[in-house]
Amino acid sequence: MDFKANSGIWGTMFGVPCIVADNFLKLATGEQIKVLLYLLRCSGRSVSAEEISLAAGVSIQQAEDAVLFWQQANVLTADMSVPQQSSIMTAPTESAPQEQPVQQTAAPAVIEHQPARQKQNLTPSEISEIIKGSSDIAELVKAAECTMGNLNYTMQNSLIWMHNYLGLKKEVILTLLVYCQSIEKTNSAYIEKIAWSWSEKDINTLSIAQEEVERLTNSHNFVNKIMNAFEMKRRPTTKQLEMIEQWRSEGFSVELIHLAYEKTIENIDKLNFDYLNKILLSWKESGYATVADVQNAETDFRRRRKNEQKSDDFDMEKYKFVINNI
């Protein structure tokens, strides 16, 4: 894929659109800035993603993603009419910055009428305008950066969606971000999934959010302990996670679950959650709540069997004695 930038007649110099300095020094990543500068430097000639990658010190995928970013920001425009090139990038003309505010102001009004379920991907320009126009969003983004570091425009888009369209309060969103940071799951898709769940459950106060985070943390730690007990190399499936959460909510200890795991391996020589679950439920029905309870029950069972066998042996000897005397 080739890209091309046209920066006019600067000769040995090249210009950078003012919108980049005004709106994107904070929004854009270092890789995106480097790609843009190299494209603007290569005025009048086509360059490939491979060349951009080599010159800017980024991967080919990062180069293509950066071009897409600047396209969405209206800093670069695509001209698909040029033959033998799948995408040609051109620096904006002088009239482009004048037209841009019309697009920025129109977009948010359209988004407000969309259902919260349908998250719209805002352009970097729209994100910048929303942040400038809302002190709440600006504070949220600033606080989120203190927790997660520099935010890319995808994460900023997610924060706006959670605040404006899911209706989650700033402190609730920040509580969610801190939790996701603690478990090292900070991709926007994962955070949005939990945010949507919270909006459905009406978790929208700081106290309730903290209670939910405590529950999620306990559940996450419990899953990790079970994975270690079962020597699992991969994350449990959705069904397995539901079963593990059921065990936690019913009060089964990790030690008791591990004992059930050992019984499962002894009996069928493989890990089977359904089989293991039946063992746990049978123990619960019998009133066994701890490993000691199960071990004591097994000891009593073996003792009874042994006594029954002795009684059978005694009766047989008595029978033989009577028969022989007859």
FITORKOL-395652 format. One record per residue (C-alpha): x, y, z. Coordinates in nm, 3 decimals, always signed. Example, Ala and Ser with C-alpha at 12.3 -4.5 7.8 and 13.67 -1.06 7.14 Angstrom:
<vexnus>
{c1 +1.230 c2 -0.450 c3 +0.780};
{c1 +1.367 c2 -0.106 c3 +0.714};
</vexnus>
This chain:
<vexnus>
{c1 +0.000 c2 +0.000 c3 +0.000};
{c1 +0.149 c2 +0.336 c3 -0.106};
{c1 +0.086 c2 +0.677 c3 +0.046};
{c1 +0.159 c2 +1.025 c3 -0.083};
{c1 +0.168 c2 +1.369 c3 +0.080};
{c1 +0.157 c2 +1.702 c3 -0.102};
{c1 +0.280 c2 +1.993 c3 +0.108};
{c1 +0.286 c2 +2.258 c3 -0.163};
{c1 +0.593 c2 +2.448 c3 -0.279};
{c1 +0.799 c2 +2.461 c3 +0.038};
{c1 +1.109 c2 +2.321 c3 -0.132};
{c1 +1.357 c2 +2.209 c3 +0.131};
{c1 +1.108 c2 +2.292 c3 +0.403};
{c1 +0.768 c2 +2.141 c3 +0.466};
{c1 +0.466 c2 +2.266 c3 +0.653};
{c1 +0.265 c2 +2.105 c3 +0.930};
{c1 -0.108 c2 +2.189 c3 +0.946};
{c1 -0.191 c2 +2.409 c3 +1.245};
{c1 -0.463 c2 +2.164 c3 +1.353};
{c1 -0.191 c2 +1.911 c3 +1.437};
{c1 -0.029 c2 +2.145 c3 +1.689};
{c1 -0.362 c2 +2.280 c3 +1.813};
{c1 -0.554 c2 +1.955 c3 +1.863};
{c1 -0.337 c2 +1.648 c3 +1.828};
{c1 -0.008 c2 +1.692 c3 +2.013};
{c1 -0.180 c2 +1.530 c3 +2.312};
{c1 -0.420 c2 +1.299 c3 +2.131};
{c1 -0.175 c2 +1.145 c3 +1.884};
{c1 +0.086 c2 +0.890 c3 +1.980};
{c1 +0.454 c2 +0.933 c3 +1.907};
{c1 +0.431 c2 +0.680 c3 +1.624};
{c1 +0.144 c2 +0.870 c3 +1.462};
{c1 +0.335 c2 +1.200 c3 +1.480};
{c1 +0.645 c2 +1.043 c3 +1.324};
{c1 +0.446 c2 +0.891 c3 +1.039};
{c1 +0.277 c2 +1.223 c3 +0.964};
{c1 +0.606 c2 +1.414 c3 +0.963};
{c1 +0.762 c2 +1.164 c3 +0.725};
{c1 +0.464 c2 +1.179 c3 +0.490};
{c1 +0.473 c2 +1.558 c3 +0.487};
{c1 +0.847 c2 +1.546 c3 +0.423};
{c1 +0.793 c2 +1.321 c3 +0.121};
{c1 +0.593 c2 +1.584 c3 -0.065};
{c1 +0.519 c2 +1.498 c3 -0.426};
{c1 +0.616 c2 +1.131 c3 -0.426};
{c1 +0.454 c2 +0.806 c3 -0.329};
{c1 +0.589 c2 +0.607 c3 -0.037};
{c1 +0.502 c2 +0.258 c3 +0.075};
{c1 +0.406 c2 +0.146 c3 +0.421};
{c1 +0.734 c2 -0.045 c3 +0.428};
{c1 +0.932 c2 +0.272 c3 +0.359};
{c1 +0.741 c2 +0.463 c3 +0.628};
{c1 +0.807 c2 +0.179 c3 +0.870};
{c1 +1.181 c2 +0.184 c3 +0.802};
{c1 +1.217 c2 +0.563 c3 +0.809};
{c1 +0.998 c2 +0.632 c3 +1.113};
{c1 +1.104 c2 +0.331 c3 +1.318};
{c1 +0.752 c2 +0.187 c3 +1.345};
{c1 +0.598 c2 -0.140 c3 +1.234};
{c1 +0.415 c2 -0.166 c3 +0.902};
{c1 +0.087 c2 -0.211 c3 +1.087};
{c1 +0.157 c2 +0.098 c3 +1.298};
{c1 +0.234 c2 +0.294 c3 +0.980};
{c1 -0.097 c2 +0.196 c3 +0.820};
{c1 -0.288 c2 +0.260 c3 +1.143};
{c1 -0.127 c2 +0.603 c3 +1.172};
{c1 -0.231 c2 +0.695 c3 +0.817};
{c1 -0.587 c2 +0.589 c3 +0.901};
{c1 -0.573 c2 +0.802 c3 +1.215};
{c1 -0.473 c2 +1.115 c3 +1.022};
{c1 -0.737 c2 +1.039 c3 +0.759};
{c1 -1.006 c2 +1.029 c3 +1.027};
{c1 -0.866 c2 +1.351 c3 +1.171};
{c1 -0.902 c2 +1.518 c3 +0.827};
{c1 -0.533 c2 +1.605 c3 +0.831};
{c1 -0.472 c2 +1.372 c3 +0.537};
{c1 -0.726 c2 +1.299 c3 +0.264};
{c1 -0.744 c2 +0.989 c3 +0.050};
{c1 -0.751 c2 +1.012 c3 -0.330};
{c1 -0.857 c2 +0.675 c3 -0.467};
{c1 -0.861 c2 +0.793 c3 -0.831};
{c1 -0.487 c2 +0.753 c3 -0.885};
{c1 -0.422 c2 +0.426 c3 -1.074};
{c1 -0.191 c2 +0.149 c3 -0.951};
{c1 -0.208 c2 +0.277 c3 -0.594};
{c1 -0.452 c2 +0.143 c3 -0.340};
{c1 -0.449 c2 +0.458 c3 -0.129};
{c1 -0.284 c2 +0.797 c3 -0.185};
{c1 -0.250 c2 +1.035 c3 +0.107};
{c1 -0.256 c2 +1.409 c3 +0.040};
{c1 -0.192 c2 +1.687 c3 +0.289};
{c1 -0.494 c2 +1.913 c3 +0.341};
{c1 -0.533 c2 +2.225 c3 +0.129};
{c1 -0.561 c2 +2.571 c3 +0.280};
{c1 -0.941 c2 +2.557 c3 +0.276};
{c1 -0.958 c2 +2.229 c3 +0.471};
{c1 -0.911 c2 +2.382 c3 +0.819};
{c1 -1.197 c2 +2.625 c3 +0.746};
{c1 -1.437 c2 +2.343 c3 +0.661};
{c1 -1.340 c2 +2.125 c3 +0.957};
{c1 -1.530 c2 +2.309 c3 +1.234};
{c1 -1.857 c2 +2.246 c3 +1.046};
{c1 -1.794 c2 +1.872 c3 +1.066};
{c1 -1.688 c2 +1.889 c3 +1.430};
{c1 -1.999 c2 +2.072 c3 +1.550};
{c1 -2.245 c2 +1.867 c3 +1.347};
{c1 -2.129 c2 +1.522 c3 +1.457};
{c1 -2.206 c2 +1.532 c3 +1.833};
{c1 -2.567 c2 +1.643 c3 +1.772};
{c1 -2.627 c2 +1.334 c3 +1.558};
{c1 -2.467 c2 +1.100 c3 +1.809};
{c1 -2.689 c2 +1.220 c3 +2.093};
{c1 -2.997 c2 +1.071 c3 +1.926};
{c1 -2.843 c2 +0.726 c3 +1.889};
{c1 -2.917 c2 +0.453 c3 +2.142};
{c1 -2.648 c2 +0.396 c3 +2.403};
{c1 -2.608 c2 +0.040 c3 +2.276};
{c1 -2.477 c2 +0.168 c3 +1.942};
{c1 -2.139 c2 +0.318 c3 +2.022};
{c1 -2.015 c2 +0.545 c3 +1.745};
{c1 -1.647 c2 +0.574 c3 +1.672};
{c1 -1.571 c2 +0.944 c3 +1.695};
{c1 -1.294 c2 +1.096 c3 +1.487};
{c1 -0.997 c2 +1.249 c3 +1.668};
{c1 -1.127 c2 +1.595 c3 +1.573};
{c1 -1.466 c2 +1.521 c3 +1.728};
{c1 -1.302 c2 +1.384 c3 +2.041};
{c1 -1.091 c2 +1.698 c3 +2.071};
{c1 -1.396 c2 +1.922 c3 +2.038};
{c1 -1.593 c2 +1.723 c3 +2.296};
{c1 -1.306 c2 +1.740 c3 +2.545};
{c1 -1.275 c2 +2.115 c3 +2.491};
{c1 -1.649 c2 +2.167 c3 +2.529};
{c1 -1.708 c2 +1.958 c3 +2.841};
{c1 -1.528 c2 +2.018 c3 +3.169};
{c1 -1.658 c2 +1.683 c3 +3.298};
{c1 -1.507 c2 +1.493 c3 +3.004};
{c1 -1.184 c2 +1.691 c3 +3.029};
{c1 -1.154 c2 +1.607 c3 +3.400};
{c1 -1.237 c2 +1.242 c3 +3.332};
{c1 -0.970 c2 +1.214 c3 +3.062};
{c1 -0.711 c2 +1.384 c3 +3.282};
{c1 -0.788 c2 +1.158 c3 +3.578};
{c1 -0.786 c2 +0.850 c3 +3.355};
{c1 -0.440 c2 +0.944 c3 +3.228};
{c1 -0.316 c2 +0.959 c3 +3.586};
{c1 -0.430 c2 +0.598 c3 +3.623};
{c1 -0.348 c2 +0.449 c3 +3.283};
{c1 -0.091 c2 +0.684 c3 +3.131};
{c1 -0.134 c2 +0.848 c3 +2.791};
{c1 -0.465 c2 +0.752 c3 +2.633};
{c1 -0.504 c2 +0.685 c3 +2.263};
{c1 -0.810 c2 +0.822 c3 +2.085};
{c1 -0.981 c2 +0.479 c3 +2.100};
{c1 -0.977 c2 +0.484 c3 +2.479};
{c1 -1.086 c2 +0.848 c3 +2.485};
{c1 -1.375 c2 +0.753 c3 +2.259};
{c1 -1.468 c2 +0.480 c3 +2.509};
{c1 -1.461 c2 +0.723 c3 +2.802};
{c1 -1.694 c2 +0.962 c3 +2.618};
{c1 -1.933 c2 +0.677 c3 +2.536};
{c1 -1.938 c2 +0.553 c3 +2.897};
{c1 -1.998 c2 +0.901 c3 +3.035};
{c1 -2.234 c2 +1.056 c3 +2.779};
{c1 -2.432 c2 +0.758 c3 +2.654};
{c1 -2.419 c2 +0.496 c3 +2.928};
{c1 -2.462 c2 +0.774 c3 +3.180};
{c1 -2.195 c2 +0.647 c3 +3.420};
{c1 -2.058 c2 +0.905 c3 +3.662};
{c1 -1.694 c2 +1.010 c3 +3.652};
{c1 -1.606 c2 +0.849 c3 +3.983};
{c1 -1.770 c2 +0.523 c3 +3.875};
{c1 -1.574 c2 +0.514 c3 +3.548};
{c1 -1.249 c2 +0.587 c3 +3.730};
{c1 -1.323 c2 +0.309 c3 +3.980};
{c1 -1.369 c2 +0.073 c3 +3.686};
{c1 -1.041 c2 +0.188 c3 +3.527};
{c1 -0.848 c2 +0.133 c3 +3.850};
{c1 -0.988 c2 -0.220 c3 +3.877};
{c1 -0.900 c2 -0.306 c3 +3.515};
{c1 -0.552 c2 -0.166 c3 +3.568};
{c1 -0.509 c2 -0.384 c3 +3.876};
{c1 -0.584 c2 -0.703 c3 +3.681};
{c1 -0.382 c2 -0.586 c3 +3.377};
{c1 -0.679 c2 -0.582 c3 +3.141};
{c1 -0.683 c2 -0.229 c3 +3.002};
{c1 -0.801 c2 -0.279 c3 +2.645};
{c1 -1.104 c2 -0.069 c3 +2.559};
{c1 -1.321 c2 -0.366 c3 +2.458};
{c1 -1.286 c2 -0.533 c3 +2.798};
{c1 -1.353 c2 -0.208 c3 +2.986};
{c1 -1.657 c2 -0.130 c3 +2.770};
{c1 -1.800 c2 -0.477 c3 +2.837};
{c1 -1.790 c2 -0.421 c3 +3.213};
{c1 -1.917 c2 -0.064 c3 +3.176};
{c1 -2.218 c2 -0.186 c3 +2.978};
{c1 -2.287 c2 -0.449 c3 +3.245};
{c1 -2.271 c2 -0.183 c3 +3.516};
{c1 -2.515 c2 +0.040 c3 +3.332};
{c1 -2.756 c2 -0.253 c3 +3.297};
{c1 -2.727 c2 -0.332 c3 +3.669};
{c1 -2.758 c2 +0.037 c3 +3.764};
{c1 -2.417 c2 +0.040 c3 +3.930};
{c1 -2.371 c2 +0.415 c3 +3.922};
{c1 -2.262 c2 +0.536 c3 +4.264};
{c1 -1.915 c2 +0.522 c3 +4.414};
{c1 -2.016 c2 +0.298 c3 +4.704};
{c1 -2.196 c2 +0.045 c3 +4.484};
{c1 -1.911 c2 +0.049 c3 +4.231};
{c1 -1.658 c2 -0.020 c3 +4.507};
{c1 -1.868 c2 -0.312 c3 +4.631};
{c1 -1.884 c2 -0.451 c3 +4.278};
{c1 -1.508 c2 -0.410 c3 +4.234};
{c1 -1.453 c2 -0.600 c3 +4.559};
{c1 -1.676 c2 -0.879 c3 +4.430};
{c1 -1.497 c2 -0.886 c3 +4.094};
{c1 -1.157 c2 -0.885 c3 +4.264};
{c1 -1.250 c2 -1.174 c3 +4.489};
{c1 -1.390 c2 -1.364 c3 +4.193};
{c1 -1.077 c2 -1.297 c3 +3.985};
{c1 -0.848 c2 -1.413 c3 +4.266};
{c1 -1.062 c2 -1.723 c3 +4.324};
{c1 -1.040 c2 -1.815 c3 +3.955};
{c1 -0.661 c2 -1.784 c3 +3.965};
{c1 -0.643 c2 -2.010 c3 +4.270};
{c1 -0.862 c2 -2.271 c3 +4.100};
{c1 -0.647 c2 -2.256 c3 +3.786};
{c1 -0.339 c2 -2.323 c3 +3.999};
{c1 -0.512 c2 -2.606 c3 +4.184};
{c1 -0.618 c2 -2.766 c3 +3.854};
{c1 -0.280 c2 -2.695 c3 +3.687};
{c1 -0.464 c2 -2.526 c3 +3.400};
{c1 -0.251 c2 -2.372 c3 +3.126};
{c1 -0.532 c2 -2.167 c3 +2.970};
{c1 -0.812 c2 -1.948 c3 +3.095};
{c1 -1.136 c2 -2.133 c3 +3.176};
{c1 -1.419 c2 -2.118 c3 +2.926};
{c1 -1.729 c2 -1.907 c3 +2.992};
{c1 -1.919 c2 -2.212 c3 +3.119};
{c1 -1.630 c2 -2.313 c3 +3.343};
{c1 -1.605 c2 -1.960 c3 +3.482};
{c1 -1.976 c2 -1.971 c3 +3.565};
{c1 -1.925 c2 -2.301 c3 +3.747};
{c1 -1.626 c2 -2.165 c3 +3.939};
{c1 -1.828 c2 -1.859 c3 +4.041};
{c1 -2.106 c2 -2.092 c3 +4.157};
{c1 -1.858 c2 -2.282 c3 +4.375};
{c1 -1.736 c2 -1.953 c3 +4.523};
{c1 -2.086 c2 -1.826 c3 +4.593};
{c1 -2.182 c2 -2.158 c3 +4.759};
{c1 -1.883 c2 -2.133 c3 +4.990};
{c1 -1.669 c2 -2.424 c3 +4.868};
{c1 -1.310 c2 -2.374 c3 +4.979};
{c1 -1.021 c2 -2.403 c3 +4.735};
{c1 -0.888 c2 -2.695 c3 +4.943};
{c1 -1.216 c2 -2.886 c3 +4.915};
{c1 -1.237 c2 -2.817 c3 +4.540};
{c1 -0.879 c2 -2.940 c3 +4.500};
{c1 -0.968 c2 -3.262 c3 +4.682};
{c1 -1.262 c2 -3.308 c3 +4.444};
{c1 -1.020 c2 -3.247 c3 +4.156};
{c1 -0.791 c2 -3.523 c3 +4.287};
{c1 -1.087 c2 -3.762 c3 +4.317};
{c1 -1.186 c2 -3.675 c3 +3.958};
{c1 -0.837 c2 -3.751 c3 +3.825};
{c1 -0.825 c2 -4.079 c3 +4.023};
{c1 -1.162 c2 -4.193 c3 +3.888};
{c1 -1.164 c2 -4.080 c3 +3.523};
{c1 -0.800 c2 -3.973 c3 +3.471};
{c1 -0.885 c2 -3.624 c3 +3.335};
{c1 -1.024 c2 -3.289 c3 +3.443};
{c1 -1.398 c2 -3.277 c3 +3.392};
{c1 -1.585 c2 -2.984 c3 +3.546};
{c1 -1.925 c2 -3.155 c3 +3.537};
{c1 -1.793 c2 -3.469 c3 +3.708};
{c1 -1.608 c2 -3.260 c3 +3.966};
{c1 -1.917 c2 -3.051 c3 +4.029};
{c1 -2.121 c2 -3.365 c3 +4.103};
{c1 -1.865 c2 -3.467 c3 +4.365};
{c1 -1.888 c2 -3.128 c3 +4.533};
{c1 -2.269 c2 -3.131 c3 +4.531};
{c1 -2.280 c2 -3.484 c3 +4.677};
{c1 -2.048 c2 -3.376 c3 +4.957};
{c1 -2.265 c2 -3.072 c3 +5.025};
{c1 -2.580 c2 -3.289 c3 +5.041};
{c1 -2.401 c2 -3.517 c3 +5.288};
{c1 -2.305 c2 -3.220 c3 +5.504};
{c1 -1.932 c2 -3.230 c3 +5.430};
{c1 -1.803 c2 -2.871 c3 +5.428};
{c1 -1.429 c2 -2.923 c3 +5.476};
{c1 -1.153 c2 -3.158 c3 +5.368};
{c1 -1.147 c2 -3.298 c3 +5.723};
{c1 -1.518 c2 -3.378 c3 +5.698};
{c1 -1.462 c2 -3.582 c3 +5.381};
{c1 -1.155 c2 -3.758 c3 +5.520};
{c1 -1.334 c2 -3.846 c3 +5.845};
{c1 -1.631 c2 -3.980 c3 +5.650};
{c1 -1.401 c2 -4.196 c3 +5.438};
{c1 -1.227 c2 -4.325 c3 +5.750};
{c1 -1.560 c2 -4.414 c3 +5.911};
{c1 -1.672 c2 -4.585 c3 +5.592};
{c1 -1.357 c2 -4.800 c3 +5.575};
{c1 -1.392 c2 -4.889 c3 +5.943};
{c1 -1.752 c2 -5.001 c3 +5.895};
{c1 -1.658 c2 -5.209 c3 +5.593};
{c1 -1.381 c2 -5.374 c3 +5.789};
{c1 -1.611 c2 -5.453 c3 +6.081};
{c1 -1.874 c2 -5.592 c3 +5.844};
{c1 -1.615 c2 -5.818 c3 +5.685};
{c1 -1.503 c2 -5.944 c3 +6.028};
{c1 -1.865 c2 -6.012 c3 +6.121};
{c1 -1.916 c2 -6.206 c3 +5.798};
{c1 -1.600 c2 -6.409 c3 +5.866};
{c1 -1.717 c2 -6.484 c3 +6.222};
{c1 -2.058 c2 -6.604 c3 +6.108};
{c1 -1.899 c2 -6.834 c3 +5.849};
{c1 -1.674 c2 -6.996 c3 +6.111};
{c1 -1.974 c2 -7.050 c3 +6.338};
{c1 -2.166 c2 -7.207 c3 +6.050};
{c1 -1.876 c2 -7.444 c3 +5.971};
{c1 -1.850 c2 -7.545 c3 +6.335};
{c1 -2.219 c2 -7.635 c3 +6.354};
{c1 -2.206 c2 -7.827 c3 +6.026};
{c1 -1.900 c2 -8.024 c3 +6.127};
{c1 -2.052 c2 -8.126 c3 +6.462};
{c1 -2.364 c2 -8.247 c3 +6.288};
</vexnus>
